[in-house]
Amino acid sequence: MKNILKNTPMKPVNTLLFRLACMALPLAALMTSCDEKELLNPVPNIALQDAYIFDTPARVLGQVNGLYGAMKIGGLYGGRYLMLADIRGEEFINRTQNVFTGYDAWSHTVTSGSNDASSAWGTSYTAINSANLLIDGLPKHPDVVDAATAAQYIAEAKFVRAFCYFGLITRYAQPYVKDKGASPGIPLRLQGESTPANNDLARSTVAEVYGQILKDLDDAEASLPANYSTALLNTTRAHKNTAVALKTRVYLTMGDYAKTVTEAKKIVSDAAPFSAPAGVKHQLQANITTVFFTDYTTAESIFSMPMTALNLVSGQNSLAYEYNLNLEYNLNPTGILGEPTWPATDVRKSAFTRVAGGLTYLKKYNQTNPTTDYVPLLRYSEVLLNYAEALAKTGDLAKSAELLKAVRTRSDAAYVFPAADIATADALVKTIWTERRIEFLGEGLRSNDLLRNLLTIPAKGSGGLSAPSIAPSQPEYIFPIPNAELSTNKLI
């Protein structure tokens, strides 16, 4: 993968330039192979003319590697996207008022000109255009790789495109459940662009974007491999179960609980201990600290952004820097940290938090020099809790509670849920929501969990800094489309 992860203050960038710049992403990694050594320690960047992009299998594979490199950029899934998604919620208290480390997102003061509005927009469309270029170009060069390999590569590109569109639609558009997707969404770009000719594009509806996401994921599932040859590749490249896992998130966000159950059943066994019956044998790791501190490629880690000392995200985009090194945010004592059903005996509290100067900080990302923690984007515990919530919503309370308990007792074996917390569908769903706040603290899921349930974003504050609550009816509930897009796309 290309190392494009330099730490610089985020500035609004013309979206067209991002889309044009994406041409360099696959080119920069054209000569990389996909073995572990070169995935983690990429070769120096090179550039080739467009005519040679599809010349050899190595160059095509380089484009595939470049797709993941485009996702891994610090402004996107290398760190910042997750950080902004979490700090919008109630779990963190800002300490610095630094606009380059998410203060606008935390305080709900994001405008079209804010860094926080532009960071994910431009980088997401860069990755999407990289995927589009591969999807468009590979069929035009049918003799470079065999048909099965070509189908796999296109499937990987569709997975990347779906992942990035899901990140965009859940940040910059109204929740699907508000009106079944009738609200304006985002521009749905489905062809590769190398000129500004097609820069003007109207917004598709939320429903249309979700429809494309699900189509891409269905196509990806059909053509992705069941697994790869190593645990590293199973964690850092998309396979069949990766696509299925993401579909459980998408359908849950849409409020389609029956389809969430259908997808989850593909990768969750009928009985405990829960595991994927086919493909990569995903399951919960016995000790959650292993997933974050010891081995980033266990069967629990479905999809992650890999980091090494030579290819990492550092500084203001790094999760370890924000939460555990520079201490930009402490945990809110009245947020999940103060939840009475999260006892000190839970390893997620004892191992993933630390106290300094009387404040509690998240140390789930523990590698601070260098910042080499992998960034988890999909874990098996999420699939189990997605499944549990969908089952509770569709009436299977017993199975739902069983899945919930599997996640909780993995980290606190002695814990017993109070009967009232799991006795009814409503109580069980709320208990699952609380468990999600504990399990995925600092992993970028909180904002979407609030918005997909049309919940008010709670107020928070401490030490003179405060942020108001934001109701679903307020414009601040979603991010505005950035000025760079508004100024270059006449149809938006």
KANOR-V662777 format. One line per field, one symbol per residue. ss: DSSP state (~ for helix, > for strand, _ for the rest). phi: phi as a letter, one per 30 degrees, with the letter a starting at -180 (. if undefined). Layout:
BEGIN
ss->???
phi->???
END
This chain:
BEGIN
ss->______________~~~~~~~_~~~~~~_______~~~~~_________~~~____~~~~~~~~~~~~~~~~_______~~~~~~~~____>>>____~~~_~~~~~_______~~~~~~~~~~~~~~~~~~~~~~~~________~~~~~~~~~~~~~~~~~~~~~~~~~~___~~~~____>>>>________~~~____>>>~~~~~~~~~~~~~~~~~~_______~~~~~~___~~~~~~~~~~~~~~~__~~~~~~~~~~~_______>_______>____~~~~~~~______>>>>>__>__>___~~~_~~~~~~~___>>>____~~~________~~~~__>>>>__>>>>____________>>>>>~~~~~~~~~~~~~~~__~~~~~~~~~~~~~~~_______~~~~__~~~~~~~~~~~~~~~______~~~~~~~____>__>>>__>>>__>____~~~_____~~~~~~____
phi->.ddccdcbedbebededdddddedddddcdcdccddddddbddedbbbdedcecdbedddddddedddddddeedbddldeddddddddcdbcdcbhcddbjddddcicdcdcdeddddddddddddddeddddddddddbdcdbdddddddddddddddddddddddddccbdeeddbhidddcbdccbbdbbbdecddaddddeddddededddddddedcdddacdbdeddccbdbeddddedddddddddicdddededdddbbddbdddaddbidddaddebddedccbbdbdddddabcdbbdcabcbidcdddddcbcdhdbcdddcddecdddcddddddddccbbcbhiccbdbeccccaddcddcdcbbdddeddededddddcjcdddedddedddddecbdddbdeeddbdbdddddddddddddddceicicdedddddchcddddalaijcbbddbdedddddbddddeedddccdcd
END
